[in-house]
Every structure is written in structure tokens, then in C-alpha cells.
Amino acid sequence: MFLRRKNKKARGIGYSYWHLCETVRTARGPRQRVVASLGKLDDAEVAGLRGGWDDLTALLRGEAPARVPQTPEFPGLASAKTTTPAAQWERADVGGLRVERTRDFGESYLGLALWHRLKLDELLATLLPAGRESVAWSHVAALVTVARFCAQPSELGVAEHWYDTTALDDLLGIDTAAVNDARLYRALDQLGAHKDALCAHLMTRYREWFGVRFEFLLYDVTSTYFEGEAEGNPQAQRGYSRDQRSGNKQVCIGLVCTPEGLPLSFETFAGNRADVTTVEEIVAAMETKYGLAQRIWVMDRGMVSEANIAFLRARKVRYLVGTPKSWLRHHEAALVEKSDWQEAQAGLEVRFVAHPDGPPGEKYVLCRSGARAEKERAMLQRQSAGLTAALIRIDAWLGRTPQTDQEAVGRRIGRALGKFPAAAAIVHACVQRDGAGRALGLEIASGVDAGQKAHRQKGAYLLRTNCEETDPAQLWRWYIQLTQAEAAFRTAKSDLGLRPVFHHKEDRVQAHLLVCFLALALWRTLEQWMRAKGLGTCARQLVRQIAGIKSVDVLLPVIRGAVRTELRLRVVATPEPPTAQLLAHLGLRLPKGPRIIANVVPKITQISA
């Protein structure tokens, strides 16, 4: 048998196809017969290079298959042979062909490819050297991180259900029987001790791969809640819950990231810790780890206090922060002026303003957005209408049955004000009483001045900074990058399963958050990778498409004279054309050709024609 190239030209474009041919003897002499059409093959396939399962490690790293067969780094891909076996032929019963053990391949393959491209495998191989353990901790660390990248909420679920449904035993070489909850928990303990080294390594890789600079650092705080009481964790406390789980204990997480949303570091705080009290600790920690570089810290108004500003100025740190809404009262006149505004983007204007209480060296940027103003005014109007309707119902109730219980009336009015807090400063209610002190009704009125003031301030906010930048539009663009930190939190919670936390020990919780942090690094790295390849930044859609790639075992009945046996071939399904195009843009190559599962296949002997 041999390969024959067939060239074809259509519309001025040349194509090459390959046929598998054989030479047969006929009455008219030797003739060549086409056995199969193989379609378009790349140079590696034509040259007989490996590039399949045996080169899976090279594929994950984005490297070309080696011409000289080498032993892969992962034990599951290792082969005792160092040369490509010769082609072997069998007579098969195609009618008895069947497929077994369909498993998820694409999503875990993508996560592991990102793990390799960030060179986390090389780092952890150094930080966690091989010892007496049967499975290397660096491989188990890759497993728990890729599982989190695939949105698995718990290590117990990974061990009991998820791992067996994926092709990670082929990718990592960890047998299914070796994956249990105890091993995964111990891997968390091993990984948690190297947080600082991992964060420093990620900074280096961001710089090398994407050319990221660290002139700006975004800082924000979120929270995640526990299932259970978490009595063994002193940081587990009840506080302001961003997940609307005020009854659950929680911890607060401060995340530092780049303007591109790439996570750099994180710190864990007690669940009842106020955001404003974390600034000094996080800034000092970053300076201790990475030096006193000239960076600009960008934070929202929840981090602002005069004590924090004084701390930053004392350390000669540059900052760009939001201010409380109450500060806008000093600039109401500027909000209605029509001159001196500069358009930062369509529908948003900015200008420098002077602040009466501002310290020397600070600048203030007043921003107003027409679209945001319309949205906020509509929200206020709905709140006002809702509060007015609630007060009218209370007035009707009092008209029907005058009340002597003043506390009952006050509670009902208080519930209405609490339900519509934004309108409480605009809509007022006064209880009308008779000579006996009974409540007969309500006198409802709207504060004109308060309404006009609220109307003017909608869609406006004020920034303060000690940066030397003279363009207010540029300062606004720096500040608006905080949305990347907020997006990182949404990704961690919605796509990566950050919440809830099932661990109760403090060290184990820290390790759990570290794994979530690494999974977030994989996710945001994928977004930057897509951006660099012109694929947009919707990693969620790309992951969903690649997740459709499956690994299957094909059982092929083989006939050897009077003996029948089965050949088990492991194959990665060919992706749909749109998915294949995405993989090609990213430079990801899937294993090609079947992989014979040697432990279930008897030795094959060649059958002569």
C-alpha cells in the first residue's frame, strides 16, 4: 500500500488530496486500486509523523509534533516503545462495530492547554517535587484547577462523579481508581503553601505572553458564603452579603487585577470586615511582594475614607478613586452648566472642578452620563410611584378604621419607606389625628427641592486623584477599567463555582480560594488569547463550543480465521466546522487517529492478503 497525491485546481486555487492505494495482480498485469480517499492531509501526517495521542503533551503546549518520538511528560501518555509501530492490518466485522464510554474531552483539554501555556506545570513540578506519593502532587493540582475551570463546585463531586466522565485520565495519566476526595483535599493542602510563588509566576507569564504592564492596579472586594457553620474558621463571620445570603457565614475576598482583568493577587478577610478597612493591608502586601513601583491604584467609592487617602499620600502612592454621592452637592451648579465639558465617549462628558475641602495636589473630575441619568431617573420615578401608592393604601386603611395604636401605624409606614428607600427623601407623609389622638389618615406631599436636587445628580459622579494626568477623559477611562475587576468576580462566581464554600478549616478555605484564583487566571488568559487572535472576548461561548468535543472508545470486532476478538480504539471525535475553525485560530490541535488500548487488546499478528 502507498499514498498518492491528487492535485485539483478550482477557481484558480490549488487543492491536494490523498488516496490510499494498493497494487493488485490482474489478468492484464499489475494494476493500482484506490482503497480509500483520505482527504486533505497536512505535512506531518503525510510524512508519517506522530502528532496523535502519543504527542498529546506537545499538542497541549502548542508545539509541533517531534520527528523523533519522545516519552511524554504525563505518565498516562507514556509508551514503552520509542518508535512508531508499523502498520498492521486485520479483517474486521464492520457490522459488529459499536461505541462505548463517551466522555467529555474538549473543555478539560482546553483548560489543561491553558495550564501548560502559563507554564504552571513547570512551576509546580519545581515547587512540589516527587516524593513517595503514587501520583505527583503537581498533576493533582492541575486536576483540581481544571475541574474548577470546568465549573465543578466541589472536590467530592469531582472524585465521585465528574472525573470518570472526562478524558482527564488520558490527559493527566491519573487512573480513575486513584482519584478520591482524600487525595484531592491533600492536594489543596500542598498547593495552598505556594500562593505567593504562584502569583509572582503569573505576573511574569502575563508580561511575557501578552506584554502586560503593571502601571495600573485595580482593587475590589467581594464575598462568598459557606454551607454550614464553619466553626473551625475564625474568618467565617456574618456580614454584608453580596450574594443575598445574610443568614450564612462568609469571608471577604480582595482581588488585585490588571486593567485587562488578569488576576494578580488576592487576600482573604473576615466576613464582617468593612471594605474600607482592607485598603492599607492590600497596598502594603503588594508593595512587600513586588516592590515600591510607581503604580496607580484604582478603587471605587466603597474603599474611600480620609484615613485611606492619608495613608496612600504618606506612602507617595498615586490613586484614582470614586467619591461618595454626597460630595456632588458641592458641584450642582457645575452639573447644569453647558460649557467646559469634554466628551469622553458618546453620551458621557467630563470636566475638572475645584473642591472646597480638597487637599493640595488633588484633582477632581466631574462626570455626567445622559443614558445613566435617564436610567436612574426612571428608577427613582418607579420608586416614588410605588411609595406614593403604598401611602395611599395606608391612608385608605386609616379612613376606614381610625387607629389608636400609634406604633402599628408607624410600623406600617416604616415598612413602606423601607421598601422604597430611594424615594423616602422625596415623598413625605404626615399622620392626621383627631382630638382623641386617633390616626384618621395621611397627608402625602412631595418635596420639590429634594426632587429637583435628586434629578440634577442622577447620572453624575465625582472622581478624585493625585495623578499628574491633565486630560479628564483619560482619567475617566482609567477609572472605568474597574469594570474588569467586577467582571472577574462575576466570572469566578457564575462560571467557576466560587460559591458556596463547603470547606470549614481556615487553611483549606485559603487553598480553595487559591484554586479558584488559578482557574480565574486560566479563564481571563483565554479571553486575552482570543482577543490577540481576533476572536473577541466571549470565553463563555468558546468554552461551550469546545465542550462538545468528545472522546469515545470504538470496539471493532476482528476476525482471525475461526477466532473472533475485539479491538478497542480510543478516538477523539472530529469537531464541527465552526469549532474546528476556532481551534485552528487558537493553534490548538486535537489528537489524530485512534489510540489502541493495549491492556485490552491481544497481540495483533499481520494477516497476509
C-alpha positions as CSV (number, residue, x, y, z in Angstrom):
1,M,0.0,0.0,0.0
2,F,1.1,3.6,-0.6
3,L,-0.2,7.2,-0.6
4,R,-0.8,9.0,-3.8
5,R,-1.3,12.8,-4.1
6,K,-4.2,14.0,-6.3
7,N,-4.0,17.7,-7.2
8,K,-7.0,19.7,-8.2
9,K,-7.5,23.3,-9.2
10,A,-10.8,25.2,-8.8
11,R,-11.3,28.9,-9.4
12,G,-7.6,29.5,-9.5
13,I,-7.0,27.8,-6.1
14,G,-5.0,24.6,-5.9
15,Y,-6.0,21.7,-3.6
16,S,-4.2,18.5,-2.8
17,Y,-6.0,15.3,-1.7
18,W,-4.5,11.9,-0.8
19,H,-5.6,8.4,-1.8
20,L,-4.6,5.2,-0.1
21,C,-3.8,2.8,-2.9
22,E,-2.7,-0.8,-3.3
23,T,-1.2,-2.8,-6.1
24,V,-3.1,-5.9,-7.3
25,R,-2.4,-8.5,-9.9
26,T,-4.9,-8.9,-12.7
27,A,-5.1,-10.9,-15.9
28,R,-3.8,-7.8,-17.7
29,G,-0.9,-7.3,-15.4
30,P,-0.3,-5.3,-12.2
31,R,-2.8,-2.6,-11.5
32,Q,-3.3,0.1,-8.8
33,R,-6.6,0.3,-7.0
34,V,-7.8,3.1,-4.7
35,V,-8.7,1.6,-1.3
36,A,-9.8,4.9,0.5
37,S,-9.8,8.6,-0.1
38,L,-8.1,10.3,2.9
39,G,-9.0,13.9,2.0
40,K,-6.6,16.7,2.7
41,L,-3.6,15.7,5.0
42,D,-1.0,18.0,6.5
43,D,2.7,17.5,6.0
44,A,3.1,15.8,9.4
45,E,0.5,13.2,8.6
46,V,1.9,12.5,5.1
47,A,5.5,12.2,6.5
48,G,4.3,9.7,9.0
49,L,4.9,11.9,12.0
50,R,3.2,11.1,15.2
51,G,1.1,14.1,16.2
52,G,-1.7,12.0,17.8
53,W,-2.2,10.6,21.3
54,D,1.5,9.9,21.8
55,D,2.3,13.6,21.2
56,L,-0.6,14.9,23.3
57,T,1.8,16.7,25.7
58,A,3.3,18.6,22.7
59,L,-0.2,19.5,21.4
60,L,-1.1,20.9,24.8
61,R,1.9,23.1,24.8
62,G,1.2,24.3,21.3
63,E,4.3,22.7,19.9
64,A,4.7,20.9,16.7
65,P,5.0,17.1,16.9
66,A,8.5,15.9,17.3
67,R,10.0,13.9,14.4
68,V,11.9,11.8,16.9
69,P,9.4,10.1,19.2
70,Q,9.9,11.1,22.8
71,T,8.4,9.9,26.1
72,P,5.6,12.3,27.1
73,E,5.8,14.0,30.5
74,F,2.5,12.7,31.7
75,P,2.6,9.1,32.7
76,G,-0.8,8.4,31.1
77,L,0.6,9.2,27.7
78,A,3.9,7.4,28.1
79,S,4.7,4.5,25.9
80,A,7.3,1.9,26.4
81,K,8.1,2.0,22.7
82,T,10.3,4.7,21.2
83,T,9.5,4.1,17.6
84,T,6.2,4.3,15.7
85,P,4.9,0.7,15.1
86,A,4.5,-0.4,11.5
87,A,1.0,-0.5,10.1
88,Q,-0.9,-3.6,11.0
89,W,-3.9,-5.0,9.1
90,E,-6.8,-7.1,10.4
91,R,-10.0,-8.4,8.8
92,A,-12.9,-6.6,10.7
93,D,-16.6,-7.3,11.0
94,V,-17.9,-3.8,10.4
95,G,-21.5,-4.9,11.2
96,G,-20.5,-5.5,14.8
97,L,-18.8,-2.2,15.4
98,R,-20.0,-0.3,18.5
99,V,-19.1,2.7,20.6
100,E,-18.6,2.8,24.4
101,R,-17.6,5.1,27.1
102,T,-18.3,8.5,25.6
103,R,-16.5,11.1,27.7
104,D,-16.1,14.9,27.7
105,F,-12.8,15.9,26.1
106,G,-12.8,19.4,24.8
107,E,-13.4,21.5,28.0
108,S,-10.8,19.7,30.1
109,Y,-8.3,19.7,27.1
110,L,-8.7,23.4,26.8
111,G,-8.2,24.0,30.5
112,L,-5.1,21.8,30.5
113,A,-3.7,23.6,27.4
114,L,-4.0,26.9,29.2
115,W,-2.3,25.4,32.3
116,H,0.6,24.4,30.1
117,R,0.8,27.8,28.3
118,L,1.0,29.6,31.6
119,K,3.8,27.1,32.5
120,L,2.1,26.3,35.8
121,D,3.1,22.6,35.2
122,E,6.8,23.5,35.2
123,L,6.5,25.8,38.2
124,L,4.6,23.2,40.3
125,A,7.0,20.4,39.3
126,T,9.7,22.5,41.0
127,L,7.6,23.6,44.0
128,L,6.2,20.1,44.6
129,P,9.0,17.7,43.8
130,A,8.2,14.0,43.5
131,G,8.3,12.0,46.7
132,R,6.8,8.8,47.9
133,E,3.3,9.6,46.6
134,S,2.0,7.4,43.8
135,V,0.6,10.4,41.9
136,A,2.6,13.6,41.6
137,W,1.0,16.5,43.5
138,S,1.7,18.8,40.5
139,H,-0.6,16.5,38.5
140,V,-3.3,16.5,41.1
141,A,-3.0,20.3,41.4
142,A,-3.6,20.5,37.6
143,L,-6.7,18.2,38.1
144,V,-8.4,20.3,40.8
145,T,-7.7,23.6,38.9
146,V,-9.0,22.2,35.5
147,A,-12.1,20.9,37.4
148,R,-12.7,24.4,38.8
149,F,-12.2,25.8,35.3
150,C,-14.9,23.4,34.2
151,A,-17.2,24.8,36.9
152,Q,-17.1,21.8,39.3
153,P,-18.3,23.1,42.7
154,S,-16.6,20.6,45.0
155,E,-13.7,18.2,45.2
156,L,-16.1,15.5,46.4
157,G,-18.2,15.8,43.3
158,V,-15.0,15.6,41.1
159,A,-13.9,12.4,42.8
160,E,-17.2,10.6,42.9
161,H,-18.8,11.6,39.6
162,W,-17.1,14.1,37.3
163,Y,-13.6,12.7,36.8
164,D,-14.9,9.4,35.4
165,T,-17.0,11.3,32.8
166,T,-13.9,13.1,31.3
167,A,-10.8,12.1,29.4
168,L,-8.5,13.5,32.1
169,D,-7.2,10.0,32.9
170,D,-5.7,10.1,29.3
171,L,-4.6,13.7,29.5
172,L,-3.1,13.5,33.0
173,G,-2.3,9.8,33.4
174,I,-4.1,9.6,36.8
175,D,-6.2,6.4,36.9
176,T,-9.8,6.8,37.9
177,A,-9.2,4.5,40.9
178,A,-6.5,6.9,42.2
179,V,-8.9,9.9,42.3
180,N,-10.6,10.2,45.6
181,D,-11.7,13.0,47.9
182,A,-8.9,12.5,50.4
183,R,-6.2,12.8,47.6
184,L,-7.8,16.0,46.3
185,Y,-8.1,17.5,49.7
186,R,-4.4,16.7,50.4
187,A,-3.5,18.3,47.1
188,L,-5.2,21.5,48.3
189,D,-3.0,21.4,51.4
190,Q,0.1,21.0,49.3
191,L,-0.9,23.8,46.8
192,G,-2.0,26.3,49.5
193,A,1.5,26.8,50.8
194,H,2.8,28.3,47.5
195,K,0.3,31.1,46.9
196,D,3.0,33.9,46.7
197,A,5.1,31.9,44.3
198,L,2.1,31.2,42.0
199,C,1.1,34.9,42.0
200,A,4.6,36.1,41.1
201,H,4.8,33.5,38.4
202,L,1.5,34.6,36.8
203,M,2.8,38.2,36.7
204,T,5.9,37.0,34.8
205,R,3.8,35.0,32.3
206,Y,1.4,37.8,31.7
207,R,4.3,40.1,30.8
208,E,5.9,37.5,28.5
209,W,2.8,36.3,26.7
210,F,0.7,39.4,26.4
211,G,3.2,42.2,27.1
212,V,1.1,43.3,30.1
213,R,2.4,46.3,32.1
214,F,1.6,46.8,35.7
215,E,1.3,50.6,35.9
216,F,-2.4,50.3,37.0
217,L,-3.8,48.0,39.6
218,L,-7.5,47.6,40.1
219,Y,-8.7,46.6,43.6
220,D,-12.2,45.5,44.6
221,V,-13.8,43.3,47.3
222,T,-16.5,40.6,47.1
223,S,-17.7,37.9,49.4
224,T,-18.6,34.2,49.2
225,Y,-20.7,32.3,51.7
226,F,-20.3,29.0,53.5
227,E,-22.6,26.0,53.6
228,G,-22.6,25.1,57.3
229,E,-21.4,26.9,60.4
230,A,-17.7,26.7,59.6
231,E,-16.9,26.8,63.3
232,G,-13.2,25.9,62.7
233,N,-12.6,29.1,60.7
234,P,-12.3,32.4,62.6
235,Q,-12.7,34.3,59.4
236,A,-16.1,32.9,58.7
237,Q,-18.4,35.7,60.0
238,R,-21.8,37.1,59.2
239,G,-21.7,40.5,57.4
240,Y,-22.9,42.4,54.4
241,S,-23.6,39.7,51.8
242,R,-23.3,40.5,48.1
243,D,-24.9,37.1,47.4
244,Q,-28.1,38.0,49.4
245,R,-27.2,35.2,51.9
246,S,-27.2,37.2,55.1
247,G,-28.0,34.1,57.1
248,N,-24.8,32.3,56.0
249,K,-21.4,33.0,57.3
250,Q,-19.0,34.3,54.7
251,V,-15.4,35.5,54.0
252,C,-14.5,38.6,52.1
253,I,-12.0,38.5,49.2
254,G,-9.9,41.4,48.0
255,L,-8.8,40.9,44.4
256,V,-6.0,42.9,42.6
257,C,-6.0,42.7,38.9
258,T,-4.7,44.4,35.8
259,P,-6.9,46.7,33.6
260,E,-7.2,43.7,31.3
261,G,-8.9,41.8,34.1
262,L,-5.9,39.4,34.6
263,P,-5.8,38.5,38.3
264,L,-2.5,39.3,40.1
265,S,-3.1,38.5,43.8
266,F,-5.9,38.2,46.4
267,E,-6.3,38.4,50.1
268,T,-8.9,36.9,52.4
269,F,-10.6,38.9,55.1
270,A,-13.1,38.1,57.8
271,G,-16.7,38.1,56.6
272,N,-17.7,41.1,58.8
273,R,-14.8,43.2,57.6
274,A,-15.7,46.6,56.0
275,D,-14.3,47.2,52.6
276,V,-12.7,50.5,53.5
277,T,-10.6,48.8,56.2
278,T,-8.8,46.5,53.8
279,V,-7.0,49.1,51.6
280,E,-4.0,49.6,53.8
281,E,-3.4,45.9,54.2
282,I,-3.7,45.1,50.5
283,V,-1.4,48.0,49.4
284,A,1.2,47.1,52.0
285,A,1.1,43.4,50.9
286,M,1.6,44.3,47.2
287,E,4.5,46.6,48.0
288,T,6.1,43.9,50.2
289,K,5.8,41.3,47.5
290,Y,6.5,43.3,44.3
291,G,8.3,46.4,45.4
292,L,7.5,50.1,45.6
293,A,6.9,50.7,41.9
294,Q,5.1,53.8,40.6
295,R,1.7,52.3,40.2
296,I,-1.8,53.9,40.1
297,W,-4.3,52.3,42.4
298,V,-7.9,52.4,41.0
299,M,-10.7,51.8,43.5
300,D,-14.4,52.5,43.8
301,R,-16.0,54.8,46.4
302,G,-16.6,51.9,48.8
303,M,-12.8,51.9,49.5
304,V,-12.6,55.7,50.2
305,S,-12.0,57.2,53.6
306,E,-9.9,60.2,54.6
307,A,-7.7,57.8,56.6
308,N,-7.0,55.7,53.5
309,I,-6.3,58.8,51.4
310,A,-3.8,60.0,54.0
311,F,-2.2,56.5,54.1
312,L,-1.8,56.5,50.3
313,R,-0.4,60.0,50.2
314,A,2.1,59.3,53.0
315,R,3.4,56.3,51.0
316,K,3.6,58.5,47.9
317,V,1.2,56.2,46.1
318,R,-0.8,57.6,43.2
319,Y,-4.6,56.9,43.3
320,L,-7.8,57.3,41.3
321,V,-10.9,56.7,43.4
322,G,-14.6,57.4,43.4
323,T,-16.2,59.6,46.0
324,P,-19.5,59.4,48.0
325,K,-22.6,60.6,46.3
326,S,-22.9,63.3,49.0
327,W,-19.9,65.1,47.5
328,L,-21.9,66.0,44.5
329,R,-23.8,68.7,46.5
330,H,-20.7,71.0,46.1
331,H,-21.0,70.8,42.3
332,E,-24.7,71.1,41.5
333,A,-24.1,74.4,39.7
334,A,-21.4,72.8,37.5
335,L,-23.7,70.0,36.6
336,V,-26.2,72.4,34.9
337,E,-23.5,74.4,33.1
338,K,-23.2,73.8,29.3
339,S,-19.6,74.9,28.8
340,D,-16.2,73.5,29.7
341,W,-17.3,69.9,29.2
342,Q,-15.2,67.4,27.3
343,E,-16.8,64.3,25.6
344,A,-15.0,61.2,26.8
345,Q,-17.2,58.9,24.8
346,A,-20.6,59.1,23.1
347,G,-23.1,60.3,25.7
348,L,-20.6,60.9,28.5
349,E,-18.9,64.2,29.4
350,V,-16.2,65.0,31.9
351,R,-14.6,68.2,33.3
352,F,-12.2,69.2,36.0
353,V,-13.8,71.0,39.0
354,A,-12.5,72.5,42.2
355,H,-13.5,71.1,45.5
356,P,-13.7,73.3,48.6
357,D,-12.3,70.7,51.0
358,G,-9.7,69.2,48.7
359,P,-6.1,68.8,49.9
360,P,-3.3,70.3,47.8
361,G,-2.2,68.3,44.8
362,E,-5.6,66.6,44.2
363,K,-7.7,66.9,41.1
364,Y,-11.5,66.3,40.8
365,V,-13.2,65.0,37.7
366,L,-16.9,65.5,37.4
367,C,-18.6,63.0,35.1
368,R,-22.2,63.0,33.7
369,S,-23.8,60.4,31.5
370,G,-27.1,61.1,29.7
371,A,-28.0,57.4,29.4
372,R,-27.2,56.7,33.0
373,A,-29.2,59.7,34.1
374,E,-32.3,58.6,32.2
375,K,-32.0,55.1,33.8
376,E,-31.5,56.4,37.3
377,R,-34.4,58.9,36.9
378,A,-36.7,56.2,35.7
379,M,-35.7,54.0,38.7
380,L,-36.4,57.0,41.0
381,Q,-39.8,57.6,39.4
382,R,-40.8,54.0,39.9
383,Q,-39.8,54.1,43.5
384,S,-41.7,57.4,44.0
385,A,-44.8,55.9,42.4
386,G,-44.5,52.8,44.5
387,L,-44.1,54.6,47.7
388,T,-47.0,57.0,46.9
389,A,-49.3,54.1,46.2
390,A,-48.3,52.3,49.4
391,L,-49.0,55.5,51.4
392,I,-52.4,55.9,49.7
393,R,-53.3,52.4,50.8
394,I,-52.3,53.2,54.4
395,D,-54.5,56.4,54.2
396,A,-57.5,54.4,53.0
397,W,-57.0,51.9,55.8
398,L,-56.9,54.7,58.4
399,G,-60.0,56.3,56.8
400,R,-61.9,53.0,57.2
401,T,-60.7,52.2,60.7
402,P,-59.1,55.0,62.7
403,Q,-56.3,53.7,64.8
404,T,-55.4,54.4,68.4
405,D,-52.3,52.2,68.2
406,Q,-49.7,54.7,67.0
407,E,-46.9,52.1,66.9
408,A,-48.9,50.0,64.5
409,V,-49.3,52.9,62.2
410,G,-45.7,53.8,62.4
411,R,-44.6,50.3,61.7
412,R,-46.7,50.1,58.5
413,I,-45.4,53.5,57.3
414,G,-41.8,52.3,58.1
415,R,-42.3,49.2,56.0
416,A,-43.4,51.2,53.1
417,L,-40.4,53.6,53.4
418,G,-38.0,50.6,53.8
419,K,-39.4,49.0,50.6
420,F,-38.8,52.2,48.6
421,P,-35.7,53.8,50.2
422,A,-34.7,56.0,47.2
423,A,-38.0,57.8,47.3
424,A,-38.1,58.3,51.1
425,A,-36.3,61.7,50.8
426,I,-38.8,63.0,48.2
427,V,-42.2,61.7,49.3
428,H,-43.3,62.7,52.8
429,A,-46.3,61.6,54.9
430,C,-47.8,63.3,57.9
431,V,-50.3,61.4,60.1
432,Q,-53.6,63.3,60.7
433,R,-55.2,62.8,64.2
434,D,-58.4,63.9,65.8
435,G,-58.8,65.4,69.3
436,A,-58.7,61.9,70.9
437,G,-55.3,61.2,69.3
438,R,-56.7,58.7,66.8
439,A,-54.9,58.4,63.4
440,L,-57.5,59.3,60.8
441,G,-55.4,59.5,57.6
442,L,-52.2,60.6,56.0
443,E,-51.2,63.9,54.4
444,I,-48.9,63.0,51.4
445,A,-46.6,65.6,49.8
446,S,-43.6,65.6,47.5
447,G,-40.5,67.7,48.3
448,V,-39.9,69.9,45.3
449,D,-36.4,71.0,46.2
450,A,-35.4,67.5,47.2
451,G,-36.8,66.2,43.9
452,Q,-35.0,68.7,41.8
453,K,-31.7,68.1,43.6
454,A,-32.1,64.3,43.1
455,H,-33.0,64.9,39.4
456,R,-29.8,67.0,38.8
457,Q,-27.5,64.5,40.4
458,K,-28.7,61.5,38.5
459,G,-26.2,60.1,36.1
460,A,-23.3,62.1,37.7
461,Y,-20.4,61.0,39.8
462,L,-17.1,62.6,41.0
463,L,-13.6,61.1,40.9
464,R,-10.6,62.3,42.9
465,T,-6.9,61.7,42.1
466,N,-3.4,62.8,42.8
467,C,-2.1,61.7,39.3
468,E,-0.4,64.2,37.1
469,E,-2.6,63.5,34.1
470,T,-4.1,66.6,32.6
471,D,-6.8,65.0,30.4
472,P,-10.0,64.4,32.4
473,A,-11.2,62.0,29.7
474,Q,-8.1,59.8,30.2
475,L,-8.7,59.7,34.0
476,W,-12.2,58.6,33.4
477,R,-11.0,55.8,31.0
478,W,-8.6,54.6,33.7
479,Y,-11.4,54.6,36.3
480,I,-13.9,52.8,34.2
481,Q,-11.5,49.9,33.9
482,L,-12.8,48.9,37.4
483,T,-15.5,47.1,35.4
484,Q,-12.8,44.5,34.6
485,A,-12.5,43.7,38.3
486,E,-16.2,43.4,38.7
487,A,-16.3,41.1,35.6
488,A,-13.6,38.9,37.2
489,F,-15.8,38.5,40.2
490,R,-18.8,37.6,38.1
491,T,-16.8,35.1,36.2
492,A,-15.5,33.5,39.4
493,K,-18.9,33.2,40.9
494,S,-21.0,32.3,37.8
495,D,-18.7,30.4,35.6
496,L,-16.1,28.9,38.0
497,G,-18.2,27.9,41.0
498,L,-16.6,30.1,43.7
499,R,-19.7,29.9,45.8
500,P,-20.6,28.3,48.1
501,V,-17.7,27.2,50.1
502,F,-18.0,23.7,51.6
503,H,-14.7,23.6,53.4
504,H,-14.6,24.7,57.1
505,K,-10.9,24.7,58.0
506,E,-9.2,28.0,57.5
507,D,-6.2,26.7,55.6
508,R,-8.4,24.5,53.4
509,V,-10.6,27.5,52.6
510,Q,-7.5,29.5,51.6
511,A,-6.4,26.7,49.3
512,H,-9.9,26.5,47.8
513,L,-9.8,30.2,47.0
514,L,-6.3,29.8,45.5
515,V,-7.6,27.1,43.2
516,C,-10.5,29.4,42.2
517,F,-7.9,32.2,41.6
518,L,-5.9,30.0,39.3
519,A,-9.0,28.9,37.4
520,L,-9.9,32.6,37.0
521,A,-6.3,33.2,35.7
522,L,-6.9,30.4,33.1
523,W,-10.3,32.0,32.1
524,R,-9.0,35.6,31.8
525,T,-5.9,34.3,29.9
526,L,-8.2,32.6,27.5
527,E,-10.0,35.9,26.9
528,Q,-6.7,37.7,26.2
529,W,-5.6,34.9,23.9
530,M,-8.9,35.2,22.0
531,R,-8.5,38.9,21.7
532,A,-5.0,38.5,20.3
533,K,-6.3,36.1,17.7
534,G,-9.2,38.3,16.7
535,L,-11.9,36.1,18.2
536,G,-13.5,38.6,20.6
537,T,-13.5,38.1,24.3
538,C,-16.6,35.9,25.0
539,A,-14.7,33.0,26.5
540,R,-18.0,31.5,27.7
541,Q,-19.2,30.9,24.2
542,L,-15.9,29.4,23.1
543,V,-15.8,27.0,26.1
544,R,-19.4,26.0,25.4
545,Q,-18.5,25.1,21.8
546,I,-15.3,23.2,22.6
547,A,-17.1,21.3,25.4
548,G,-19.0,19.5,22.6
549,I,-15.8,17.6,21.6
550,K,-16.0,14.0,23.0
551,S,-13.6,11.1,23.4
552,V,-15.1,7.7,22.6
553,D,-14.0,4.1,22.6
554,V,-14.7,2.2,19.4
555,L,-14.9,-1.5,19.7
556,L,-14.2,-3.2,16.4
557,P,-14.7,-7.0,16.0
558,V,-11.7,-8.6,14.4
559,I,-11.8,-11.9,12.6
560,R,-8.7,-14.2,12.7
561,G,-9.7,-17.3,10.9
562,A,-12.2,-19.0,13.2
563,V,-11.3,-16.8,16.1
564,R,-13.1,-13.5,16.8
565,T,-11.8,-10.8,19.1
566,E,-12.3,-7.1,19.7
567,L,-10.1,-4.2,19.1
568,R,-10.7,-1.2,21.4
569,L,-9.7,2.1,19.8
570,R,-9.8,5.4,21.6
571,V,-10.7,8.3,19.3
572,V,-11.4,12.0,19.7
573,A,-14.4,12.9,17.7
574,T,-14.0,15.3,14.8
575,P,-15.3,18.7,15.8
576,E,-18.0,20.6,13.9
577,P,-16.5,23.0,11.3
578,P,-17.1,26.2,13.4
579,T,-15.4,24.6,16.4
580,A,-12.6,23.3,14.2
581,Q,-12.1,26.8,12.9
582,L,-11.9,28.2,16.4
583,L,-9.3,25.6,17.4
584,A,-7.3,26.4,14.2
585,H,-7.3,30.2,15.1
586,L,-6.0,29.4,18.6
587,G,-3.4,27.0,17.3
588,L,-4.9,24.0,19.2
589,R,-4.5,20.6,17.6
590,L,-6.5,17.6,18.7
591,P,-5.0,14.1,18.7
592,K,-5.5,12.5,15.3
593,G,-6.1,8.9,14.6
594,P,-7.2,6.2,17.0
595,R,-5.2,5.1,20.1
596,I,-5.1,1.3,20.7
597,I,-5.8,0.5,24.3
598,A,-3.1,-2.1,24.8
599,N,-4.3,-3.6,28.1
600,V,-7.5,-4.9,26.5
601,V,-6.2,-5.9,23.0
602,P,-4.4,-9.2,22.4
603,K,-1.2,-9.1,20.3
604,I,-2.0,-8.5,16.7
605,T,-0.4,-10.6,14.0
606,Q,-0.3,-9.4,10.5
607,I,-2.5,-11.4,8.1
608,S,-1.3,-11.7,4.6
609,A,-3.6,-10.9,1.7
